[in-house]
Amino acid sequence: MQANDDRKLFVGNLAWAVDGLDLEDIFKEFGVVESAQVINDRETGRSRGFGFVIMATKEESAAAASELSGANIDGRKIIVEFASEKAKEER
């Protein structure tokens, strides 16, 4: 089994209404979605506008990132890139 970091994607600039099931539906076109989660604010429970998706393979993750980054989802151009510790530090 591959390390999650090889298959984990950061998904940003999400519309507030998008939830984990929506993310799974969007990404399943590119392969098996093992996990799809939108991050919510602890105090309000509202979406923070980003989430993470883990695909079954690195190739599926790469295809999804390539095709979906910049795609218009619910009126917002989403950002899709491989998640990494370095990317988190730059945000």
C-alpha positions in Angstrom: 0.0 0.0 0.0 1.2 3.5 -0.9 1.7 6.2 1.7 -1.3 8.6 1.9 0.8 11.6 1.0 1.3 10.1 -2.5 -2.4 10.0 -3.1 -3.7 12.9 -0.9 -5.0 16.0 -2.7 -5.7 19.4 -1.2 -8.9 20.9 -2.6 -9.3 24.7 -2.0 -11.6 27.5 -2.9 -14.7 25.3 -2.3 -18.2 26.9 -2.3 -19.6 26.8 1.3 -22.3 24.3 0.3 -19.9 21.6 -0.9 -19.6 18.7 1.5 -17.6 15.4 1.5 -20.2 13.5 -0.5 -20.1 16.2 -3.2 -16.3 15.9 -3.3 -16.5 12.2 -3.6 -18.9 12.6 -6.5 -16.7 15.1 -8.3 -13.5 13.0 -7.9 -14.9 9.5 -8.5 -14.8 10.2 -12.3 -11.0 9.8 -12.0 -10.9 6.6 -10.0 -11.6 5.1 -6.6 -12.1 7.7 -3.8 -10.9 6.3 -0.5 -11.7 9.4 1.5 -13.2 12.8 0.8 -13.5 15.4 3.6 -14.4 19.0 3.8 -12.8 20.8 6.8 -15.3 22.5 9.0 -14.8 25.3 11.6 -14.8 23.9 15.1 -16.9 26.7 16.6 -19.5 27.3 13.9 -19.5 23.9 12.1 -19.4 25.8 8.8 -17.1 24.8 5.9 -13.7 26.4 5.9 -13.7 26.3 2.1 -11.2 23.5 1.7 -10.8 19.8 2.0 -8.8 16.7 1.2 -9.4 13.8 -1.1 -7.4 10.5 -1.0 -7.5 8.5 -4.2 -6.7 4.8 -4.6 -3.5 5.4 -6.6 -1.1 8.2 -7.3 -2.0 8.0 -11.0 -5.6 8.6 -10.2 -4.7 11.5 -7.9 -2.5 13.0 -10.7 -5.3 12.7 -13.3 -7.8 14.3 -10.9 -5.5 17.2 -10.0 -4.7 17.8 -13.7 -8.3 17.8 -14.8 -10.0 19.5 -11.9 -7.6 22.3 -10.9 -9.3 25.5 -12.1 -12.6 23.7 -12.7 -15.7 25.7 -12.0 -17.6 23.9 -9.2 -20.7 25.7 -7.8 -19.5 29.0 -9.2 -16.0 28.8 -7.8 -12.7 27.9 -9.6 -11.3 25.2 -7.3 -7.7 24.5 -6.6 -6.5 20.9 -6.6 -2.9 20.0 -5.8 -1.0 17.3 -4.0 -1.1 17.8 -0.3 2.2 18.2 1.5 3.6 19.5 4.7 5.4 22.2 2.7 2.2 23.3 1.0 0.5 23.6 4.4 3.3 25.8 5.8 3.0 28.2 2.8 -0.7 28.8 3.4 
